[in-house]
Every structure is written in structure tokens, then in C-alpha cells.
Amino acid sequence: MTRLAMVGVAFVALLIFYAWMTANRPAPTPDALPQEPGEEAGGRQVVRRGGPPTKNQRPAEDAAAGQLSVQRVLKYGRGEGELGMVLGRGLAPTGPESFAVARDGSILVADVVNQRVVVYSRDGTFLRNIELPGIALGDIIPDREGRVFIYDQVRRALHQYDTDGTLHDAFELNPKDIHIRGYFHAAGNAVFFADAAAQDVLVAVVRDGRLAPPDPSTERRAPGIHSESDRVYALSLEKGQAARVQIWDAPEARGEGKALDIPWPGIVSARFVGEDDARRFYIQTERLEDDRVVLEVLAFSATGERLAVIQMPENDYAIWTAKLVDVRGDGALVALLPQQDQAKLNLFTY
């Protein structure tokens, strides 16, 4: 056998092995997920069924109940306003794994299959596509200046675009900073990767309008998640009982910060969603009630008063997503649910 033929045989064997591994990769189940507080998987928080009491009711509160104000059904396909989805027998499904709300309220969805960003208005009406051929869209990060950063999960790089799709820069990241179960976000002139332990890693900064590496002397890891107001939020969990939020008013602050205890019987996970323009902040929780998992978002004032409890619709978790919920500047919550047969874009107010 010639050397060229041997190389060809080896390459085919490698492809078969990769296809077998993909087809036999187990879907993440609650019992297989990590158990430490703040860890998350599949764009949802960690859930372990069969542990704490199976019947829990959250305590009565004076907080308002949120309501679904807009729902858009997004078809799968290649047409305008549609999203790509690939569902193959024995293969992991591929579809829209990331979305984000821009400062103007528009909703940006990373259409992985069609290699584009689909832009919807603040009420979910289709506006336009930003074509990104050759980019493996892993995450999408808008900042307050209107820039859009796209994470290429194959090249492990951030690409900087204008909202019209004009490419300005590309910046390679350190693969050690990136964990498959985290997500990217921007705060001020910094781009962070929130890892599986719900702690920010500073991966890039914007200098003179362009992406650049962070200063080597800068402390790159934070105890929690940064917000646009410069606050840092860290969550811990007493499973089945309560969550605790620690808040630092500035990234350089030290000490314990301000602590907010949230009694929430049945709670099994908690995640910081974000802040709105009034510095109200939002915590996504999952709790066990009877034999089901209830997904809710708790809204708090800037001083920590609970304002509302917004229950999210059930999700079939058809594919892994970087996050389930984002918040608009006026406090409306946006949820993207990519399901087996269609995706739903839901907007909640309270």
C-alpha cells in the first residue's frame, strides 16, 4: 500500500470514529450534571431530580406576577426570519445556540446552521439578516456602543462587526479561558466569558474602538458576573432552601459585599440574568414542585426589594443553548426556546 493510500485510510477511519462519538454522546441529563452551586449546563441551570422533597411551594410574596406579552413562533428553514435546525437520527441536533438583546432592544439570534445573525425588532418582528459565511457561530455579544462580537467556536476567536455586518477585527482567545458550558457578555469596554462556575474571565477589551488583549497586570478572574453598572453579582445556593446573592458596587471592591438572602423552597439552581437601565437585576431559578421543574425569573430593585416573579414556559431542551433568558433595558425579559419543531421568541413584562 502506498503512503498516500495509507493516509487516506487513516483519514476515513478518523471520520468514522468522530461520527461514532457524536452519535453515541449521551444527552445531558439532570443526574449527569455537575452539582456545585452556580454550575450550569445546556444553557439551563443544574437540576438533580429525586433528592429534596418532591412537593415545594414558593413562599407567598407581595411581588407582582409577570405575564407573557408577546410570543413569536419562528419556523425552521432558510427563509427570512427563519432559523436553521438540523435534526438527524443518532446525531446531536444543531440549531440556534445563542441570542442576545442589544442596547436598542433588538434581538440578535446566532443562526448556526445558516451562518448568519438574524435580527428581530424589540417586539420580535424580523428585520434583517447579517450574513457571516465561514464563521462557526458559538455566541453573540452586543455592547453598549452598537458593536457586535461573534465567537467562532472552531477558531476560538472573537470577530468584531458593525450591525450591518462589516467586519472590523478578529482576535484569538486563549482556549484555556473558554469552557463549553459558559457564555460571553460585554460590560463597558470589556468582554467577559462567564464560566461554568458563574465567574467572569476577562478575555478582551476594546481600545480605540478595536478589540485588544487585556492588560497582563489586570486581575482577570472575578468572584461573580459583571454588569453594565459596574456591579458584580455572585450567587451561591443552599439546595432545596434558598439562594444568596452577593453584590459588589465596583469590580475592584473587596470584602463580603452586600448580601441578599432569597428563601425559595425547592430551589435547585440559580443564575444571574442581568441588569436593566434602572439597575433592577434579575435572577433565574429552577425549583422542584411536585414532579416537575419550574423555571422562574425573580426581579429585584436596585436596593434588593423583590418586585416580581415571572414564570417561564416549559422547554423541551432540544439543543444546548448558552442562555435561556436575557433582559431588555426597560426590564422586559426575552426568552428564546429552540424546540424540536419550531423556535419560540417570548417577551415578558411585569
PEBEL-V408687 format. One record per run of one state. SS is the DSSP state (A for helix, B for strand, O for the rest). FROM is the first residue (numbers start at 1). TO is the last residue. Records with the same first field share a line. If there is no record, write none. Layout:
# PEBEL-V408687
SS = FROM-TO + FROM-TO
This chain:
# PEBEL-V408687
O = 1-2 + 25-29 + 33-39 + 42-43 + 46-63 + 66-66 + 75-75 + 77-82 + 84-85 + 87-93 + 95-97 + 102-106 + 112-115 + 121-125 + 132-136 + 143-147 + 153-156 + 162-166 + 173-174 + 178-182 + 188-189 + 195-199 + 208-209 + 213-220 + 222-224 + 227-231 + 239-241 + 249-257 + 264-266 + 276-280 + 290-291 + 301-305 + 312-324 + 328-332 + 339-342 + 350-350
A = 3-24 + 30-32 + 175-177
B = 40-41 + 44-45 + 64-65 + 67-74 + 76-76 + 83-83 + 86-86 + 94-94 + 98-101 + 107-111 + 116-120 + 126-131 + 137-142 + 148-152 + 157-161 + 167-172 + 183-187 + 190-194 + 200-207 + 210-212 + 221-221 + 225-226 + 232-238 + 242-248 + 258-263 + 267-275 + 281-289 + 292-300 + 306-311 + 325-327 + 333-338 + 343-349
